[in-house]
Amino acid sequence: WNPPLSVAFKNELAARTPGYCGADLKALCTEAALRALRRRYPQIYTSAEKLLIKEKEVLVLKRDFAEAIHAMAPAANRSAVSHAAALPPFLQPLLSPALAL
Protein backbone atom coordinates (compact mmCIF):
# COMPACT_ATOMS: atom_id res chain seq x y z
CA TRP A 1 0.00 0.00 0.00
CA ASN A 2 1.16 3.47 -0.72
CA PRO A 3 1.13 5.08 1.80
CA PRO A 4 1.75 2.04 4.02
CA LEU A 5 -0.87 1.04 6.55
CA SER A 6 -0.13 2.11 10.10
CA VAL A 7 0.97 -0.49 12.64
CA ALA A 8 -2.07 0.34 14.78
CA PHE A 9 -4.42 -0.30 11.85
CA LYS A 10 -2.65 -3.56 10.97
CA ASN A 11 -3.05 -4.70 14.59
CA GLU A 12 -6.74 -3.76 14.54
CA LEU A 13 -7.21 -5.58 11.25
CA ALA A 14 -5.43 -8.65 12.64
CA ALA A 15 -7.80 -8.63 15.63
CA ARG A 16 -10.82 -8.52 13.30
CA THR A 17 -9.66 -11.34 11.03
CA PRO A 18 -9.18 -14.48 13.12
CA GLY A 19 -9.35 -17.61 11.00
CA TYR A 20 -8.28 -15.82 7.83
CA CYS A 21 -5.58 -17.58 5.82
CA GLY A 22 -3.14 -15.79 3.53
CA ALA A 23 -5.46 -16.12 0.52
CA ASP A 24 -8.33 -14.68 2.58
CA LEU A 25 -6.19 -11.68 3.57
CA LYS A 26 -5.17 -11.13 -0.03
CA ALA A 27 -8.83 -11.28 -1.10
CA LEU A 28 -9.73 -8.88 1.70
CA CYS A 29 -7.13 -6.35 0.55
CA THR A 30 -8.25 -6.72 -3.06
CA GLU A 31 -11.89 -6.23 -2.11
CA ALA A 32 -11.04 -3.15 -0.04
CA ALA A 33 -9.10 -1.68 -2.98
CA LEU A 34 -12.00 -2.38 -5.36
CA ARG A 35 -14.42 -0.72 -2.97
CA ALA A 36 -12.16 2.35 -2.81
CA LEU A 37 -11.97 2.40 -6.61
CA ARG A 38 -15.77 2.18 -6.92
CA ARG A 39 -16.19 4.89 -4.30
CA ARG A 40 -13.85 7.27 -6.16
CA TYR A 41 -15.05 6.35 -9.66
CA PRO A 42 -18.68 5.20 -9.30
CA GLN A 43 -19.17 5.34 -13.07
CA ILE A 44 -16.49 2.71 -13.69
CA TYR A 45 -18.97 -0.12 -14.32
CA THR A 46 -21.67 1.94 -16.04
CA SER A 47 -19.65 3.96 -18.53
CA ALA A 48 -18.79 2.63 -21.96
CA GLU A 49 -16.01 5.21 -22.25
CA LYS A 50 -12.45 4.45 -21.28
CA LEU A 51 -11.77 6.27 -18.04
CA LEU A 52 -8.53 7.97 -17.12
CA ILE A 53 -7.99 6.79 -13.56
CA LYS A 54 -5.64 8.72 -11.33
CA GLU A 55 -4.39 6.09 -8.93
CA LYS A 56 -3.19 8.66 -6.40
CA GLU A 57 -6.82 9.74 -5.97
CA VAL A 58 -7.92 6.24 -4.99
CA LEU A 59 -7.37 6.07 -1.24
CA VAL A 60 -8.21 2.88 0.58
CA LEU A 61 -9.84 3.86 3.85
CA LYS A 62 -10.65 2.02 7.03
CA ARG A 63 -14.30 1.86 5.98
CA ASP A 64 -13.32 0.05 2.76
CA PHE A 65 -11.74 -2.70 4.85
CA ALA A 66 -14.75 -2.77 7.20
CA GLU A 67 -17.13 -3.20 4.25
CA ALA A 68 -14.89 -5.87 2.72
CA ILE A 69 -14.75 -7.82 6.00
CA HIS A 70 -18.54 -7.65 6.24
CA ALA A 71 -18.97 -8.85 2.63
CA MET A 72 -16.71 -11.90 2.71
CA ALA A 73 -16.31 -15.02 4.79
CA PRO A 74 -12.92 -16.57 5.53
CA ALA A 75 -12.21 -20.07 4.27
CA ALA A 76 -12.42 -21.42 7.83
CA ASN A 77 -16.05 -20.28 8.06
CA ARG A 78 -17.18 -21.61 4.70
CA SER A 79 -18.74 -25.03 4.67
CA ALA A 80 -18.49 -27.49 1.85
CA VAL A 81 -21.79 -28.73 0.52
CA SER A 82 -21.93 -32.46 0.34
CA HIS A 83 -24.13 -33.88 -2.38
CA ALA A 84 -23.69 -37.41 -1.08
CA ALA A 85 -26.70 -39.48 -0.14
CA ALA A 86 -27.13 -42.75 1.66
CA LEU A 87 -27.02 -45.86 -0.46
CA PRO A 88 -30.60 -46.87 -1.37
CA PRO A 89 -31.65 -50.13 0.31
CA PHE A 90 -32.27 -51.93 -3.00
CA LEU A 91 -28.62 -51.39 -4.04
CA GLN A 92 -27.09 -52.65 -0.79
CA PRO A 93 -27.26 -56.37 -1.73
CA LEU A 94 -25.73 -55.64 -5.13
CA LEU A 95 -22.86 -53.52 -3.85
CA SER A 96 -22.14 -55.09 -0.47
CA PRO A 97 -19.46 -57.52 -1.82
CA ALA A 98 -17.56 -54.61 -3.40
CA LEU A 99 -17.99 -52.43 -0.32
CA ALA A 100 -16.76 -55.19 1.99
CA LEU A 101 -13.28 -55.14 0.41
LOLOKOL-675948 format. One record per atom (N, C-alpha, C): residue number from 0; residue in one letter; atom name; x, y, z. Coordinates in steps of 0.1 Angstrom, whole numbers, plus 5000, padded with zeros to 4 digits. Example, Ala and Ser with C-alpha at 12.3 -4.5 7.8 and 13.67 -1.06 7.14 Angstrom:
<vopas>
+-----+-----+------+------+------+------+
!   n ! res ! atom !   c1 !   c2 !   c3 !
+-----+-----+------+------+------+------+
!   0 !   a !    N ! 5132 ! 4943 ! 5078 !
!   0 !   a !   CA ! 5123 ! 4955 ! 5078 !
!   0 !   a !    C ! 5132 ! 4967 ! 5078 !
!   1 !   s !    N ! 5128 ! 4978 ! 5071 !
!   1 !   s !   CA ! 5137 ! 4989 ! 5071 !
!   1 !   s !    C ! 5129 ! 5000 ! 5079 !
+-----+-----+------+------+------+------+
</vopas>
This chain:
<vopas>
+-----+-----+------+------+------+------+
!   n ! res ! atom !   c1 !   c2 !   c3 !
+-----+-----+------+------+------+------+
!   0 !   w !    N ! 5009 ! 4988 ! 5000 !
!   0 !   w !   CA ! 5000 ! 5000 ! 5000 !
!   0 !   w !    C ! 5009 ! 5012 ! 5000 !
!   1 !   n !    N ! 5004 ! 5022 ! 4993 !
!   1 !   n !   CA ! 5012 ! 5035 ! 4993 !
!   1 !   n !    C ! 5002 ! 5046 ! 4996 !
!   2 !   p !    N ! 5002 ! 5052 ! 5007 !
!   2 !   p !   CA ! 5011 ! 5051 ! 5018 !
!   2 !   p !    C ! 5009 ! 5038 ! 5026 !
!   3 !   p !    N ! 5019 ! 5033 ! 5033 !
!   3 !   p !   CA ! 5018 ! 5020 ! 5040 !
!   3 !   p !    C ! 5007 ! 5022 ! 5051 !
!   4 !   l !    N ! 5001 ! 5011 ! 5055 !
!   4 !   l !   CA ! 4991 ! 5010 ! 5066 !
!   4 !   l !    C ! 4999 ! 5012 ! 5079 !
!   5 !   s !    N ! 4992 ! 5019 ! 5088 !
!   5 !   s !   CA ! 4999 ! 5021 ! 5101 !
!   5 !   s !    C ! 4999 ! 5008 ! 5109 !
!   6 !   v !    N ! 5008 ! 5007 ! 5118 !
!   6 !   v !   CA ! 5010 ! 4995 ! 5126 !
!   6 !   v !    C ! 4997 ! 4993 ! 5135 !
!   7 !   a !    N ! 4991 ! 5004 ! 5140 !
!   7 !   a !   CA ! 4979 ! 5003 ! 5148 !
!   7 !   a !    C ! 4968 ! 4998 ! 5140 !
!   8 !   f !    N ! 4967 ! 5002 ! 5127 !
!   8 !   f !   CA ! 4956 ! 4997 ! 5119 !
!   8 !   f !    C ! 4958 ! 4982 ! 5115 !
!   9 !   k !    N ! 4971 ! 4979 ! 5113 !
!   9 !   k !   CA ! 4974 ! 4964 ! 5110 !
!   9 !   k !    C ! 4970 ! 4956 ! 5122 !
!  10 !   n !    N ! 4973 ! 4961 ! 5134 !
!  10 !   n !   CA ! 4969 ! 4953 ! 5146 !
!  10 !   n !    C ! 4954 ! 4952 ! 5147 !
!  11 !   e !    N ! 4947 ! 4963 ! 5145 !
!  11 !   e !   CA ! 4933 ! 4962 ! 5145 !
!  11 !   e !    C ! 4927 ! 4953 ! 5135 !
!  12 !   l !    N ! 4932 ! 4953 ! 5123 !
!  12 !   l !   CA ! 4928 ! 4944 ! 5112 !
!  12 !   l !    C ! 4931 ! 4930 ! 5116 !
!  13 !   a !    N ! 4942 ! 4927 ! 5122 !
!  13 !   a !   CA ! 4946 ! 4913 ! 5126 !
!  13 !   a !    C ! 4936 ! 4909 ! 5137 !
!  14 !   a !    N ! 4932 ! 4918 ! 5146 !
!  14 !   a !   CA ! 4922 ! 4914 ! 5156 !
!  14 !   a !    C ! 4908 ! 4911 ! 5151 !
!  15 !   r !    N ! 4905 ! 4917 ! 5139 !
!  15 !   r !   CA ! 4892 ! 4915 ! 5133 !
!  15 !   r !    C ! 4891 ! 4903 ! 5123 !
!  16 !   t !    N ! 4903 ! 4897 ! 5121 !
!  16 !   t !   CA ! 4903 ! 4887 ! 5110 !
!  16 !   t !    C ! 4909 ! 4873 ! 5115 !
!  17 !   p !    N ! 4904 ! 4869 ! 5127 !
!  17 !   p !   CA ! 4908 ! 4855 ! 5131 !
!  17 !   p !    C ! 4903 ! 4845 ! 5122 !
!  18 !   g !    N ! 4911 ! 4835 ! 5119 !
!  18 !   g !   CA ! 4906 ! 4824 ! 5110 !
!  18 !   g !    C ! 4909 ! 4827 ! 5095 !
!  19 !   y !    N ! 4914 ! 4838 ! 5092 !
!  19 !   y !   CA ! 4917 ! 4842 ! 5078 !
!  19 !   y !    C ! 4931 ! 4836 ! 5075 !
!  20 !   c !    N ! 4931 ! 4829 ! 5063 !
!  20 !   c !   CA ! 4944 ! 4824 ! 5058 !
!  20 !   c !    C ! 4950 ! 4835 ! 5049 !
!  21 !   g !    N ! 4962 ! 4832 ! 5044 !
!  21 !   g !   CA ! 4969 ! 4842 ! 5035 !
!  21 !   g !    C ! 4960 ! 4846 ! 5023 !
!  22 !   a !    N ! 4954 ! 4836 ! 5017 !
!  22 !   a !   CA ! 4945 ! 4839 ! 5005 !
!  22 !   a !    C ! 4934 ! 4847 ! 5009 !
!  23 !   d !    N ! 4928 ! 4845 ! 5021 !
!  23 !   d !   CA ! 4917 ! 4853 ! 5026 !
!  23 !   d !    C ! 4921 ! 4868 ! 5028 !
!  24 !   l !    N ! 4933 ! 4870 ! 5033 !
!  24 !   l !   CA ! 4938 ! 4883 ! 5036 !
!  24 !   l !    C ! 4941 ! 4890 ! 5023 !
!  25 !   k !    N ! 4946 ! 4883 ! 5013 !
!  25 !   k !   CA ! 4948 ! 4889 ! 5000 !
!  25 !   k !    C ! 4935 ! 4893 ! 4993 !
!  26 !   a !    N ! 4925 ! 4884 ! 4994 !
!  26 !   a !   CA ! 4912 ! 4887 ! 4989 !
!  26 !   a !    C ! 4906 ! 4899 ! 4996 !
!  27 !   l !    N ! 4908 ! 4900 ! 5009 !
!  27 !   l !   CA ! 4903 ! 4911 ! 5017 !
!  27 !   l !    C ! 4909 ! 4924 ! 5012 !
!  28 !   c !    N ! 4922 ! 4924 ! 5010 !
!  28 !   c !   CA ! 4929 ! 4936 ! 5006 !
!  28 !   c !    C ! 4924 ! 4940 ! 4991 !
!  29 !   t !    N ! 4922 ! 4930 ! 4983 !
!  29 !   t !   CA ! 4917 ! 4933 ! 4969 !
!  29 !   t !    C ! 4903 ! 4939 ! 4970 !
!  30 !   e !    N ! 4895 ! 4933 ! 4978 !
!  30 !   e !   CA ! 4881 ! 4938 ! 4979 !
!  30 !   e !    C ! 4881 ! 4952 ! 4984 !
!  31 !   a !    N ! 4889 ! 4955 ! 4994 !
!  31 !   a !   CA ! 4890 ! 4968 ! 5000 !
!  31 !   a !    C ! 4894 ! 4978 ! 4989 !
!  32 !   a !    N ! 4904 ! 4974 ! 4981 !
!  32 !   a !   CA ! 4909 ! 4983 ! 4970 !
!  32 !   a !    C ! 4898 ! 4985 ! 4960 !
!  33 !   l !    N ! 4891 ! 4975 ! 4956 !
!  33 !   l !   CA ! 4880 ! 4976 ! 4946 !
!  33 !   l !    C ! 4869 ! 4985 ! 4952 !
!  34 !   r !    N ! 4866 ! 4984 ! 4964 !
!  34 !   r !   CA ! 4856 ! 4993 ! 4970 !
!  34 !   r !    C ! 4860 ! 5007 ! 4970 !
!  35 !   a !    N ! 4873 ! 5010 ! 4973 !
!  35 !   a !   CA ! 4878 ! 5023 ! 4972 !
!  35 !   a !    C ! 4878 ! 5029 ! 4958 !
!  36 !   l !    N ! 4881 ! 5020 ! 4948 !
!  36 !   l !   CA ! 4880 ! 5024 ! 4934 !
!  36 !   l !    C ! 4866 ! 5027 ! 4930 !
!  37 !   r !    N ! 4856 ! 5019 ! 4934 !
!  37 !   r !   CA ! 4842 ! 5022 ! 4931 !
!  37 !   r !    C ! 4837 ! 5034 ! 4938 !
!  38 !   r !    N ! 4842 ! 5037 ! 4950 !
!  38 !   r !   CA ! 4838 ! 5049 ! 4957 !
!  38 !   r !    C ! 4843 ! 5061 ! 4950 !
!  39 !   r !    N ! 4856 ! 5061 ! 4945 !
!  39 !   r !   CA ! 4862 ! 5073 ! 4938 !
!  39 !   r !    C ! 4856 ! 5074 ! 4924 !
!  40 !   y !    N ! 4854 ! 5063 ! 4917 !
!  40 !   y !   CA ! 4849 ! 5064 ! 4903 !
!  40 !   y !    C ! 4837 ! 5055 ! 4902 !
!  41 !   p !    N ! 4825 ! 5060 ! 4907 !
!  41 !   p !   CA ! 4813 ! 5052 ! 4907 !
!  41 !   p !    C ! 4808 ! 5048 ! 4893 !
!  42 !   q !    N ! 4813 ! 5056 ! 4883 !
!  42 !   q !   CA ! 4808 ! 5053 ! 4869 !
!  42 !   q !    C ! 4816 ! 5042 ! 4862 !
!  43 !   i !    N ! 4826 ! 5037 ! 4869 !
!  43 !   i !   CA ! 4835 ! 5027 ! 4863 !
!  43 !   i !    C ! 4828 ! 5015 ! 4857 !
!  44 !   y !    N ! 4817 ! 5010 ! 4862 !
!  44 !   y !   CA ! 4810 ! 4999 ! 4857 !
!  44 !   y !    C ! 4798 ! 5003 ! 4848 !
!  45 !   t !    N ! 4795 ! 5015 ! 4847 !
!  45 !   t !   CA ! 4783 ! 5019 ! 4840 !
!  45 !   t !    C ! 4787 ! 5027 ! 4827 !
!  46 !   s !    N ! 4799 ! 5032 ! 4826 !
!  46 !   s !   CA ! 4804 ! 5040 ! 4815 !
!  46 !   s !    C ! 4810 ! 5031 ! 4804 !
!  47 !   a !    N ! 4806 ! 5034 ! 4792 !
!  47 !   a !   CA ! 4812 ! 5026 ! 4780 !
!  47 !   a !    C ! 4825 ! 5033 ! 4776 !
!  48 !   e !    N ! 4828 ! 5045 ! 4781 !
!  48 !   e !   CA ! 4840 ! 5052 ! 4778 !
!  48 !   e !    C ! 4852 ! 5047 ! 4786 !
!  49 !   k !    N ! 4863 ! 5048 ! 4780 !
!  49 !   k !   CA ! 4875 ! 5044 ! 4787 !
!  49 !   k !    C ! 4879 ! 5056 ! 4797 !
!  50 !   l !    N ! 4880 ! 5053 ! 4809 !
!  50 !   l !   CA ! 4882 ! 5063 ! 4820 !
!  50 !   l !    C ! 4897 ! 5065 ! 4822 !
!  51 !   l !    N ! 4901 ! 5077 ! 4825 !
!  51 !   l !   CA ! 4915 ! 5080 ! 4829 !
!  51 !   l !    C ! 4915 ! 5080 ! 4844 !
!  52 !   i !    N ! 4920 ! 5069 ! 4850 !
!  52 !   i !   CA ! 4920 ! 5068 ! 4864 !
!  52 !   i !    C ! 4933 ! 5073 ! 4870 !
!  53 !   k !    N ! 4932 ! 5082 ! 4880 !
!  53 !   k !   CA ! 4944 ! 5087 ! 4887 !
!  53 !   k !    C ! 4945 ! 5079 ! 4900 !
!  54 !   e !    N ! 4955 ! 5070 ! 4899 !
!  54 !   e !   CA ! 4956 ! 5061 ! 4911 !
!  54 !   e !    C ! 4959 ! 5068 ! 4924 !
!  55 !   k !    N ! 4965 ! 5080 ! 4924 !
!  55 !   k !   CA ! 4968 ! 5087 ! 4936 !
!  55 !   k !    C ! 4955 ! 5092 ! 4943 !
!  56 !   e !    N ! 4945 ! 5093 ! 4935 !
!  56 !   e !   CA ! 4932 ! 5097 ! 4940 !
!  56 !   e !    C ! 4924 ! 5086 ! 4946 !
!  57 !   v !    N ! 4928 ! 5074 ! 4944 !
!  57 !   v !   CA ! 4921 ! 5062 ! 4950 !
!  57 !   v !    C ! 4927 ! 5059 ! 4963 !
!  58 !   l !    N ! 4921 ! 5063 ! 4974 !
!  58 !   l !   CA ! 4926 ! 5061 ! 4988 !
!  58 !   l !    C ! 4918 ! 5050 ! 4994 !
!  59 !   v !    N ! 4925 ! 5040 ! 4999 !
!  59 !   v !   CA ! 4918 ! 5029 ! 5006 !
!  59 !   v !    C ! 4917 ! 5033 ! 5020 !
!  60 !   l !    N ! 4904 ! 5034 ! 5025 !
!  60 !   l !   CA ! 4902 ! 5039 ! 5038 !
!  60 !   l !    C ! 4898 ! 5027 ! 5048 !
!  61 !   k !    N ! 4897 ! 5030 ! 5060 !
!  61 !   k !   CA ! 4893 ! 5020 ! 5070 !
!  61 !   k !    C ! 4880 ! 5015 ! 5067 !
!  62 !   r !    N ! 4871 ! 5023 ! 5063 !
!  62 !   r !   CA ! 4857 ! 5019 ! 5060 !
!  62 !   r !    C ! 4857 ! 5009 ! 5048 !
!  63 !   d !    N ! 4866 ! 5010 ! 5039 !
!  63 !   d !   CA ! 4867 ! 5000 ! 5028 !
!  63 !   d !    C ! 4870 ! 4986 ! 5033 !
!  64 !   f !    N ! 4879 ! 4986 ! 5042 !
!  64 !   f !   CA ! 4883 ! 4973 ! 5049 !
!  64 !   f !    C ! 4871 ! 4968 ! 5057 !
!  65 !   a !    N ! 4864 ! 4977 ! 5064 !
!  65 !   a !   CA ! 4853 ! 4972 ! 5072 !
!  65 !   a !    C ! 4842 ! 4966 ! 5063 !
!  66 !   e !    N ! 4839 ! 4973 ! 5052 !
!  66 !   e !   CA ! 4829 ! 4968 ! 5043 !
!  66 !   e !    C ! 4833 ! 4955 ! 5036 !
!  67 !   a !    N ! 4846 ! 4954 ! 5033 !
!  67 !   a !   CA ! 4851 ! 4941 ! 5027 !
!  67 !   a !    C ! 4850 ! 4930 ! 5037 !
!  68 !   i !    N ! 4853 ! 4932 ! 5050 !
!  68 !   i !   CA ! 4853 ! 4922 ! 5060 !
!  68 !   i !    C ! 4838 ! 4917 ! 5061 !
!  69 !   h !    N ! 4829 ! 4927 ! 5061 !
!  69 !   h !   CA ! 4815 ! 4924 ! 5062 !
!  69 !   h !    C ! 4810 ! 4915 ! 5050 !
!  70 !   a !    N ! 4815 ! 4918 ! 5039 !
!  70 !   a !   CA ! 4810 ! 4912 ! 5026 !
!  70 !   a !    C ! 4816 ! 4898 ! 5024 !
!  71 !   m !    N ! 4827 ! 4894 ! 5030 !
!  71 !   m !   CA ! 4833 ! 4881 ! 5027 !
!  71 !   m !    C ! 4834 ! 4872 ! 5040 !
!  72 !   a !    N ! 4835 ! 4859 ! 5037 !
!  72 !   a !   CA ! 4837 ! 4850 ! 5048 !
!  72 !   a !    C ! 4850 ! 4843 ! 5046 !
!  73 !   p !    N ! 4858 ! 4841 ! 5057 !
!  73 !   p !   CA ! 4871 ! 4834 ! 5055 !
!  73 !   p !    C ! 4869 ! 4820 ! 5052 !
!  74 !   a !    N ! 4879 ! 4813 ! 5047 !
!  74 !   a !   CA ! 4878 ! 4799 ! 5043 !
!  74 !   a !    C ! 4874 ! 4790 ! 5055 !
!  75 !   a !    N ! 4879 ! 4794 ! 5066 !
!  75 !   a !   CA ! 4876 ! 4786 ! 5078 !
!  75 !   a !    C ! 4861 ! 4786 ! 5082 !
!  76 !   n !    N ! 4854 ! 4796 ! 5077 !
!  76 !   n !   CA ! 4840 ! 4797 ! 5081 !
!  76 !   n !    C ! 4830 ! 4792 ! 5069 !
!  77 !   r !    N ! 4836 ! 4789 ! 5058 !
!  77 !   r !   CA ! 4828 ! 4784 ! 5047 !
!  77 !   r !    C ! 4826 ! 4769 ! 5049 !
!  78 !   s !    N ! 4815 ! 4764 ! 5046 !
!  78 !   s !   CA ! 4813 ! 4750 ! 5047 !
!  78 !   s !    C ! 4811 ! 4744 ! 5033 !
!  79 !   a !    N ! 4816 ! 4732 ! 5031 !
!  79 !   a !   CA ! 4815 ! 4725 ! 5018 !
!  79 !   a !    C ! 4802 ! 4718 ! 5018 !
!  80 !   v !    N ! 4795 ! 4719 ! 5007 !
!  80 !   v !   CA ! 4782 ! 4713 ! 5005 !
!  80 !   v !    C ! 4785 ! 4699 ! 5000 !
!  81 !   s !    N ! 4779 ! 4689 ! 5007 !
!  81 !   s !   CA ! 4781 ! 4675 ! 5003 !
!  81 !   s !    C ! 4768 ! 4671 ! 4996 !
!  82 !   h !    N ! 4770 ! 4666 ! 4984 !
!  82 !   h !   CA ! 4759 ! 4661 ! 4976 !
!  82 !   h !    C ! 4757 ! 4646 ! 4978 !
!  83 !   a !    N ! 4764 ! 4640 ! 4987 !
!  83 !   a !   CA ! 4763 ! 4626 ! 4989 !
!  83 !   a !    C ! 4750 ! 4622 ! 4996 !
!  84 !   a !    N ! 4745 ! 4610 ! 4993 !
!  84 !   a !   CA ! 4733 ! 4605 ! 4999 !
!  84 !   a !    C ! 4736 ! 4591 ! 5003 !
!  85 !   a !    N ! 4727 ! 4586 ! 5012 !
!  85 !   a !   CA ! 4729 ! 4573 ! 5017 !
!  85 !   a !    C ! 4726 ! 4563 ! 5005 !
!  86 !   l !    N ! 4732 ! 4552 ! 5006 !
!  86 !   l !   CA ! 4730 ! 4541 ! 4995 !
!  86 !   l !    C ! 4715 ! 4536 ! 4996 !
!  87 !   p !    N ! 4708 ! 4536 ! 4986 !
!  87 !   p !   CA ! 4694 ! 4531 ! 4986 !
!  87 !   p !    C ! 4694 ! 4516 ! 4990 !
!  88 !   p !    N ! 4684 ! 4512 ! 4998 !
!  88 !   p !   CA ! 4683 ! 4499 ! 5003 !
!  88 !   p !    C ! 4684 ! 4488 ! 4992 !
!  89 !   f !    N ! 4678 ! 4491 ! 4980 !
!  89 !   f !   CA ! 4677 ! 4481 ! 4970 !
!  89 !   f !    C ! 4691 ! 4479 ! 4963 !
!  90 !   l !    N ! 4700 ! 4488 ! 4965 !
!  90 !   l !   CA ! 4714 ! 4486 ! 4960 !
!  90 !   l !    C ! 4723 ! 4479 ! 4969 !
!  91 !   q !    N ! 4720 ! 4479 ! 4982 !
!  91 !   q !   CA ! 4729 ! 4473 ! 4992 !
!  91 !   q !    C ! 4733 ! 4459 ! 4989 !
!  92 !   p !    N ! 4723 ! 4450 ! 4986 !
!  92 !   p !   CA ! 4727 ! 4436 ! 4983 !
!  92 !   p !    C ! 4736 ! 4435 ! 4970 !
!  93 !   l !    N ! 4735 ! 4444 ! 4961 !
!  93 !   l !   CA ! 4743 ! 4444 ! 4949 !
!  93 !   l !    C ! 4757 ! 4449 ! 4951 !
!  94 !   l !    N ! 4758 ! 4458 ! 4960 !
!  94 !   l !   CA ! 4771 ! 4465 ! 4961 !
!  94 !   l !    C ! 4779 ! 4460 ! 4974 !
!  95 !   s !    N ! 4772 ! 4453 ! 4983 !
!  95 !   s !   CA ! 4779 ! 4449 ! 4995 !
!  95 !   s !    C ! 4791 ! 4441 ! 4993 !
!  96 !   p !    N ! 4793 ! 4432 ! 4984 !
!  96 !   p !   CA ! 4805 ! 4425 ! 4982 !
!  96 !   p !    C ! 4817 ! 4435 ! 4978 !
!  97 !   a !    N ! 4814 ! 4444 ! 4970 !
!  97 !   a !   CA ! 4824 ! 4454 ! 4966 !
!  97 !   a !    C ! 4828 ! 4463 ! 4978 !
!  98 !   l !    N ! 4818 ! 4467 ! 4986 !
!  98 !   l !   CA ! 4820 ! 4476 ! 4997 !
!  98 !   l !    C ! 4827 ! 4469 ! 5008 !
!  99 !   a !    N ! 4826 ! 4456 ! 5009 !
!  99 !   a !   CA ! 4832 ! 4448 ! 5020 !
!  99 !   a !    C ! 4847 ! 4447 ! 5018 !
! 100 !   l !    N ! 4853 ! 4450 ! 5006 !
! 100 !   l !   CA ! 4867 ! 4449 ! 5004 !
! 100 !   l !    C ! 4875 ! 4459 ! 5011 !
+-----+-----+------+------+------+------+
</vopas>
